[in-house]
Amino acid sequence: MGDDYRISQIMEKHLEAIDLQMDAMIASDFDHLQIHLLRERIREFRALMFFNIAHIRPADYRMIEFVSKKVFNMTSLIREIDVFENGYRDYMSSDTLAKLAEIKAPLVNGIKEEIEETNGFRFHQVKIHVKPFKSKEKESRCFSARQCELFNQFIELDESRFSEEKYIHSKRMLAKKLIYIHRILMTDRQDLEALNLELESFQEIAKKVHDVCVNLRFVGQYALEDHLLINKLIEDHARYAREAEDQYLLTCNVIKRYLDEK
């Protein structure tokens, strides 16, 4: 395939990367880091699909969207528990640690069963048909238009919802998608470096907000009577939410300046 099929080639490489990371995760016996890296490979691929969705055959998109989401979701709970424990172990009672270990124990077996049920499915076997661009100039114009569309989605703010977990998480995921796209498809764009740093700063603090919200749900769902931990989570949630809102506004200002210059 020539340059006209550059996006198809990039997506094929990312599908292969998911398979390689799946193998690495299994070989590590589902190590925390390897699970995280698998989820990152899936996020990168899904960002590519999301960015190029107008040029992907709908049937291809629906199928790989379903499968990639299924693989991503099967690792979610164990990843969330690991993040909880790694971040707040110093504030957890022995009873809480024992309870988390009890919850986590069957999860790896569940992942193994899910993988076995896929009957040896490999991501690189999937063919994504991406409509090729007629020229580099056409590709560049389409990329810029899509990028501006996503920037405008990011800076569009409903202040009444900013404290909602799902709302701030959706902004975080959009920031991550933009970072991935810039680093995969726009590697020669030095004008995006400062903007990427702001997007990264926002997504990092937004992740802390989301993680604390997940942790507080665990406390309620599993009736963890751990007052030191609960107080720390409530304190962190209030602090991280303030910091996320401040960083969001800073990031929006950088994006607006970037758009004004275009």
C-alpha distance (Angstrom), angle and dihedral (degrees) to the residues before:
residue distance angle dihedral
M1 . . .
G2 3.79 . .
D3 3.79 132.8 .
D4 3.83 90.5 -71.3
Y5 3.79 87.7 70.4
R6 3.81 97.0 45.7
I7 3.81 94.1 122.5
S8 3.80 92.4 50.6
Q9 3.80 89.8 51.5
I10 3.80 92.2 48.9
M11 3.79 91.7 49.9
E12 3.81 91.4 48.6
K13 3.82 89.8 53.7
H14 3.80 90.5 50.9
L15 3.79 91.5 50.2
E16 3.81 88.4 52.8
A17 3.82 89.2 48.6
I18 3.83 90.4 56.0
D19 3.82 90.2 53.3
L20 3.82 92.2 48.5
Q21 3.79 91.5 49.1
M22 3.81 91.3 47.0
D23 3.81 87.8 55.3
A24 3.81 90.4 48.3
M25 3.81 91.5 50.2
I26 3.81 92.2 50.9
A27 3.82 92.1 45.5
S28 3.82 89.9 52.4
D29 3.83 90.2 52.8
F30 3.81 89.0 -114.2
D31 3.78 98.7 -52.0
H32 3.81 114.8 -168.2
L33 3.83 93.7 -116.7
Q34 3.80 94.0 47.3
I35 3.81 91.1 51.0
H36 3.81 88.7 51.5
L37 3.81 91.9 49.7
L38 3.81 91.7 50.1
R39 3.78 90.1 52.7
E40 3.81 90.1 49.8
R41 3.81 91.7 52.0
I42 3.81 89.4 51.2
R43 3.81 91.6 47.4
E44 3.81 90.9 51.9
F45 3.79 91.9 51.7
R46 3.80 93.3 45.5
A47 3.82 89.1 50.1
L48 3.81 89.0 55.3
M49 3.80 90.6 50.6
F50 3.80 92.0 46.4
F51 3.80 92.9 50.0
N52 3.82 94.4 46.3
I53 3.79 98.9 35.5
A54 3.82 93.4 121.7
H55 3.82 89.2 61.2
I56 3.82 98.8 43.9
R57 3.80 123.2 91.9
P58 3.85 106.0 -108.5
A59 3.81 94.3 -130.7
D60 3.81 90.5 54.8
Y61 3.78 92.2 47.6
R62 3.81 95.5 49.6
M63 3.80 94.2 50.1
I64 3.81 98.7 46.7
E65 3.81 90.7 39.6
F66 3.81 89.2 57.8
V67 3.81 95.6 45.7
S68 3.82 96.6 43.1
K69 3.81 91.1 48.2
K70 3.81 91.0 49.5
V71 3.82 92.3 52.7
F72 3.80 91.0 44.5
N73 3.80 93.1 49.6
M74 3.79 95.0 48.5
T75 3.82 89.6 65.7
S76 3.81 96.5 41.7
L77 3.80 102.1 93.2
I78 3.80 97.2 45.8
R79 3.80 89.8 46.3
E80 3.82 91.3 50.4
I81 3.81 92.4 49.6
D82 3.80 91.6 48.3
V83 3.81 91.2 50.5
F84 3.81 90.4 47.9
E85 3.78 93.2 50.2
N86 3.80 95.2 42.7
G87 3.79 92.5 50.0
Y88 3.80 100.8 41.8
R89 3.81 107.3 23.8
D90 3.82 91.1 116.7
Y91 3.81 89.9 59.7
M92 3.81 97.1 44.2
S93 3.78 125.1 101.1
S94 3.79 120.3 -132.4
D95 3.83 88.2 -106.4
T96 3.81 91.2 56.0
L97 3.81 92.5 48.0
A98 3.79 90.5 49.7
K99 3.80 91.3 48.9
L100 3.82 92.4 50.9
A101 3.81 90.6 48.7
E102 3.81 88.9 51.6
I103 3.81 91.9 50.9
K104 3.79 93.2 45.7
A105 3.81 97.1 47.1
P106 3.84 98.0 82.8
L107 3.81 95.9 37.4
V108 3.81 97.4 84.0
N109 3.80 90.0 51.4
G110 3.78 87.8 51.4
I111 3.80 91.2 54.0
K112 3.80 90.7 48.2
E113 3.80 90.3 52.2
E114 3.81 91.5 48.3
I115 3.82 90.7 51.6
E116 3.81 91.7 48.2
E117 3.81 90.0 51.7
T118 3.81 90.2 58.8
N119 3.84 88.1 70.0
G120 3.78 94.4 -135.3
F121 3.80 95.5 -45.7
R122 3.81 112.3 179.4
F123 3.78 122.3 -163.5
H124 3.80 94.4 -143.4
Q125 3.81 89.0 63.2
V126 3.81 89.2 68.9
K127 3.79 115.5 93.0
I128 3.79 115.6 -147.6
H129 3.78 112.4 -161.2
V130 3.81 107.3 -147.9
K131 3.78 116.0 -176.4
P132 3.82 105.1 -119.5
F133 3.79 122.3 -125.1
K134 3.79 116.1 -116.8
S135 3.80 92.6 -133.7
K136 3.79 143.4 -1.2
E137 3.79 88.4 -105.2
K138 3.82 91.4 55.2
E139 3.80 90.3 48.5
S140 3.80 91.4 49.7
R141 3.82 92.4 49.9
C142 3.81 92.2 48.4
F143 3.80 92.0 47.5
S144 3.81 92.0 49.8
A145 3.80 92.3 48.5
R146 3.81 92.5 49.4
Q147 3.80 91.3 44.8
C148 3.83 91.3 52.6
E149 3.80 90.2 47.7
L150 3.82 90.6 55.1
F151 3.79 93.1 43.2
N152 3.80 89.3 54.9
Q153 3.80 90.3 49.5
F154 3.79 89.6 52.3
I155 3.81 96.7 50.1
E156 3.82 93.8 43.5
L157 3.79 101.5 103.8
D158 3.77 133.2 -163.7
E159 3.81 99.5 -168.8
S160 3.79 92.5 -167.9
R161 3.80 89.7 63.3
F162 3.80 102.4 40.1
S163 3.80 92.5 98.8
E164 3.83 90.8 55.0
E165 3.79 113.8 105.6
K166 3.82 95.1 -137.6
Y167 3.81 92.6 47.6
I168 3.79 96.5 51.7
H169 3.81 89.7 41.4
S170 3.81 90.6 54.7
K171 3.82 89.1 52.8
R172 3.79 89.7 49.2
M173 3.80 92.5 50.8
L174 3.80 90.8 49.6
A175 3.81 89.7 51.1
K176 3.81 90.3 51.3
K177 3.82 92.0 48.7
L178 3.81 90.6 52.2
I179 3.81 91.4 49.1
Y180 3.80 91.5 49.8
I181 3.81 92.4 48.2
H182 3.78 93.1 48.2
R183 3.80 91.5 50.0
I184 3.81 95.9 44.0
L185 3.81 105.2 35.1
M186 3.82 103.9 20.0
T187 3.79 102.3 42.1
D188 3.81 93.4 140.8
R189 3.81 94.5 56.7
Q190 3.81 107.5 104.9
D191 3.80 89.5 171.7
L192 3.81 87.8 71.3
E193 3.82 96.8 57.8
A194 3.82 97.8 89.2
L195 3.79 90.9 41.4
N196 3.80 91.3 52.0
L197 3.80 90.2 52.8
E198 3.81 90.5 54.9
L199 3.80 92.4 46.5
E200 3.80 89.4 49.4
S201 3.81 92.2 49.6
F202 3.80 90.5 51.9
Q203 3.80 95.8 46.6
E204 3.81 91.2 49.2
I205 3.79 94.7 55.1
A206 3.83 91.7 39.1
K207 3.81 87.8 54.4
K208 3.80 89.1 56.1
V209 3.80 90.0 53.1
H210 3.79 91.6 49.6
D211 3.81 93.4 45.7
V212 3.81 92.0 51.7
C213 3.80 90.5 49.4
V214 3.82 90.0 51.8
N215 3.79 90.0 47.6
L216 3.79 92.3 51.6
R217 3.81 89.1 51.5
F218 3.81 89.3 53.7
V219 3.80 89.3 52.7
G220 3.78 90.6 54.4
Q221 3.79 98.1 37.6
Y222 3.80 94.8 50.3
A223 3.82 96.5 33.1
L224 3.81 94.2 -122.4
E225 3.80 104.7 -172.8
D226 3.79 94.8 -159.5
H227 3.80 110.4 132.6
L228 3.81 97.8 -179.2
L229 3.79 89.7 53.5
I230 3.81 94.1 44.2
N231 3.80 92.7 50.5
K232 3.81 91.0 49.7
L233 3.81 91.9 49.4
I234 3.82 92.5 50.0
E235 3.80 90.8 47.7
D236 3.81 92.4 48.9
H237 3.79 93.2 46.3
A238 3.80 92.2 56.3
R239 3.83 92.1 46.5
Y240 3.79 96.7 44.7
A241 3.81 92.9 46.1
R242 3.83 90.5 55.1
E243 3.80 91.8 46.7
A244 3.81 92.1 47.4
E245 3.78 92.5 52.7
D246 3.81 91.5 48.5
Q247 3.81 92.3 48.5
Y248 3.79 91.9 45.2
L249 3.81 90.5 57.4
L250 3.82 91.3 47.8
T251 3.80 90.7 49.8
C252 3.80 91.9 48.2
N253 3.81 90.1 52.8
V254 3.80 91.3 53.2
I255 3.82 90.7 48.6
K256 3.80 91.9 48.5
R257 3.81 91.2 52.0
Y258 3.79 89.5 49.0
L259 3.82 91.8 50.8
D260 3.82 92.0 46.2
E261 3.81 89.9 55.4
K262 3.82 92.8 53.1
